[in-house]
Amino acid sequence: MRKIAHLPNHVAVVPDGNGRWAKQQGLPRLVGHLAGAKNMRLVVEYLNEYSIKHMTLYGFSTENWSRPEDEVEGLFHLLEKFIDQDVPEFHKRGIRLRHLGRLGELPPSLQQAMNRAVELTKNNTGMTLSLAFNYGGRAEILDAVHHLIADSISPQDIDEKLFNSYLYTAGLPDVDLLIRTGDELRLSNFLIWQTAYSEYYFTKVLWPDFGKREIEKALLSYSQRQRRFGGL
């Protein structure tokens, strides 16, 4: 493991390119998602070795419902399998799991698996791994506004700190480094509020091929930047 100074506290990842990876191999898209799920475990473990305190993964967006039904169902199955097989090992390593998004719209068995994982790991003090599944940045902001209204909060009492407490990410720090694989240069409705001052790292590497060497490149790139947060 390469020694890198000035590591980020919170890394967010848009793991793009599973479908294109599968197409390059002449395989079905779901095989690409399976390869991506396997790589997710490796990336989590490797970032945990660097003692990154927070990691957020974009697994399924509120827009992904428009994909073919068999692909959507396959993604649900892969996440449930990931939770059942990998979370117990993460638990042993002290990793805490959180869910970000509209959990109630997901299949009951997936909701139950996610709730079990969150409950199992809730007292862990290592990395916090947040899975953004059925997540949308605009939906998150709208849900926060709806809850503020429901709680009868006066407009003059609403500031950034209070608004933060109504987001899915309440209690988590803002994102320091956002990584997007697959040669796409956009946020895709991911953590709009939380990435206001993030450093971005875009790569052409497809997610199933984004291994240790690529992680180190991203972390090294971040360590060489000077963050000013609007200052001089």
C-alpha positions in Angstrom: 0.0 0.0 0.0 1.4 3.4 -1.1 1.9 6.0 1.6 -0.1 9.1 0.7 -0.3 12.3 2.7 -3.4 14.4 3.1 -6.0 11.7 2.6 -9.7 12.6 2.3 -12.0 12.1 5.1 -15.1 11.3 3.0 -14.8 9.6 -0.5 -17.9 9.3 -2.7 -17.9 7.0 -5.7 -20.1 6.9 -8.9 -19.1 3.4 -10.1 -19.9 3.7 -13.8 -19.2 1.4 -16.7 -20.5 -2.1 -15.7 -22.7 -2.4 -18.8 -20.0 -1.3 -21.2 -17.4 -3.6 -19.5 -19.8 -6.5 -20.1 -20.4 -5.5 -23.7 -16.6 -5.4 -24.3 -16.4 -8.9 -23.0 -19.4 -10.1 -25.1 -21.4 -10.8 -21.9 -24.8 -9.8 -20.6 -25.1 -6.5 -18.7 -25.9 -8.3 -15.5 -22.6 -10.1 -15.6 -21.0 -6.6 -15.7 -23.0 -5.6 -12.6 -21.8 -8.8 -10.9 -18.2 -7.9 -11.7 -18.9 -4.4 -10.4 -20.4 -5.8 -7.1 -17.3 -7.9 -6.6 -15.1 -4.9 -7.2 -17.1 -2.8 -4.7 -16.1 -5.2 -1.9 -12.4 -4.9 -2.9 -12.5 -1.1 -3.1 -14.2 -0.8 0.3 -11.6 -3.1 1.8 -8.7 -1.1 0.3 -10.0 2.3 1.3 -10.5 0.9 4.7 -6.8 0.0 4.8 -6.1 3.7 4.2 -8.3 4.5 7.2 -10.7 6.5 5.2 -13.5 7.3 7.7 -16.4 7.7 5.3 -17.2 6.2 1.9 -20.5 6.6 0.0 -21.3 4.4 -3.1 -23.9 5.3 -5.7 -25.6 1.9 -6.3 -29.0 2.7 -7.8 -30.5 6.1 -8.6 -34.1 7.2 -8.6 -33.8 7.4 -12.4 -32.6 3.8 -12.7 -36.2 2.5 -12.4 -36.5 3.3 -16.2 -34.0 0.5 -17.0 -35.3 -2.9 -18.3 -37.2 -4.8 -15.6 -34.8 -7.8 -15.5 -31.8 -5.5 -15.1 -33.5 -3.7 -12.2 -34.5 -6.9 -10.5 -30.9 -8.2 -11.0 -29.5 -5.1 -9.3 -31.8 -5.7 -6.3 -30.7 -9.3 -6.1 -27.0 -8.3 -6.3 -27.4 -5.8 -3.5 -29.2 -8.2 -1.3 -26.6 -10.9 -2.0 -23.8 -8.3 -1.2 -25.5 -7.5 2.1 -25.9 -11.1 3.2 -22.5 -12.3 2.1 -20.1 -9.3 2.7 -21.6 -7.2 5.5 -20.8 -9.8 8.2 -17.1 -9.6 7.1 -17.3 -5.8 7.1 -18.8 -6.0 10.6 -15.8 -7.9 11.8 -13.6 -5.1 10.5 -15.6 -2.5 12.4 -17.3 -1.0 9.3 -20.7 0.7 9.9 -23.3 0.5 7.2 -25.9 3.2 6.3 -28.5 3.5 3.7 -29.2 6.7 1.8 -32.4 7.1 -0.2 -36.0 6.0 -0.3 -35.8 2.6 1.3 -39.6 2.1 1.5 -39.9 1.9 -2.3 -37.6 -1.1 -2.6 -38.7 -4.7 -2.4 -39.5 -5.9 1.1 -36.8 -8.5 1.2 -34.2 -5.9 0.3 -35.5 -3.5 2.9 -35.3 -6.2 5.5 -31.7 -7.1 4.5 -30.6 -3.5 4.6 -32.3 -2.9 8.0 -30.6 -6.0 9.4 -27.2 -4.8 8.2 -27.7 -1.3 9.6 -28.7 -2.7 12.9 -25.9 -5.2 13.0 -23.2 -2.6 12.4 -24.7 0.5 14.1 -22.2 0.5 17.0 -19.1 0.0 14.9 -16.5 2.8 15.0 -14.5 2.2 11.8 -15.4 3.4 8.3 -18.9 4.4 7.7 -20.0 2.9 4.4 -23.1 4.6 3.0 -25.0 2.8 0.2 -27.0 5.3 -1.9 -29.6 2.9 -3.3 -32.9 4.4 -4.7 -31.2 7.7 -4.1 -31.5 11.0 -6.0 -30.0 14.3 -5.0 -33.1 16.3 -5.9 -35.3 13.8 -4.2 -33.2 14.1 -1.0 -33.6 17.9 -1.0 -37.3 17.7 -1.7 -37.7 15.2 1.1 -35.8 17.4 3.5 -38.1 20.4 2.6 -41.2 18.2 3.1 -40.0 17.2 6.6 -39.1 20.7 7.5 -42.6 21.8 6.6 -44.2 18.8 8.4 -42.2 19.8 11.5 -43.6 23.4 11.3 -40.1 24.9 11.2 -40.2 28.7 10.8 -38.3 29.9 7.6 -36.1 32.3 9.7 -34.9 29.3 11.8 -33.6 27.4 8.7 -29.9 27.6 8.2 -27.3 25.2 6.6 -26.8 23.3 9.8 -30.5 22.7 10.4 -31.0 21.8 6.7 -28.1 19.3 6.9 -29.8 17.5 9.7 -32.9 16.8 7.5 -30.9 15.3 4.7 -30.3 11.5 4.3 -26.7 12.1 5.1 -27.4 13.8 8.5 -24.4 13.3 10.8 -22.0 12.7 7.9 -19.3 15.2 6.8 -19.4 16.8 3.3 -17.6 14.9 0.6 -13.9 15.6 0.1 -13.3 13.5 -3.0 -15.8 12.4 -5.5 -14.6 9.7 -7.9 -16.5 8.8 -11.1 -15.3 6.0 -13.3 -16.3 5.1 -16.9 -15.3 8.3 -18.7 -18.4 10.3 -17.8 -18.0 13.9 -16.6 -21.2 14.7 -14.6 -22.7 14.2 -11.1 -25.8 12.4 -12.3 -28.0 13.8 -9.4 -25.6 12.4 -6.8 -25.0 14.2 -3.4 -25.7 17.6 -4.9 -25.7 19.4 -1.6 -22.8 17.5 -0.1 -20.4 18.0 -3.0 -20.5 21.8 -3.1 -16.8 22.0 -2.4 -15.6 18.5 -3.3 -12.6 17.7 -5.4 -13.6 15.6 -8.4 -11.6 12.8 -10.0 -12.8 11.5 -13.3 -11.3 8.4 -15.0 -11.9 6.5 -18.2 -11.4 3.2 -16.4 -14.6 1.2 -16.2 -15.7 0.3 -12.7 -14.9 -3.5 -12.7 -11.3 -2.6 -13.6 -11.0 0.2 -11.0 -8.5 -1.6 -8.7 -5.9 -0.7 -6.2 -3.6 1.1 -8.6 -6.5 3.3 -9.8 -7.6 4.0 -6.2 -4.0 5.1 -5.4 -4.0 7.4 -8.4 -7.2 9.1 -7.2 -6.0 9.5 -3.7 -2.6 10.8 -4.9 -4.4 13.3 -7.2 -6.4 14.5 -4.2 -3.4 14.9 -1.9 -1.7 17.2 -4.5 -4.5 19.7 -4.6 -4.9 22.8 -2.5 -8.4 23.3 -1.2 -9.4 26.9 -0.7 -13.2 26.7 -0.1 -13.7 30.0 -1.9 -10.7 31.7 -0.2 -7.5 32.9 -1.7 
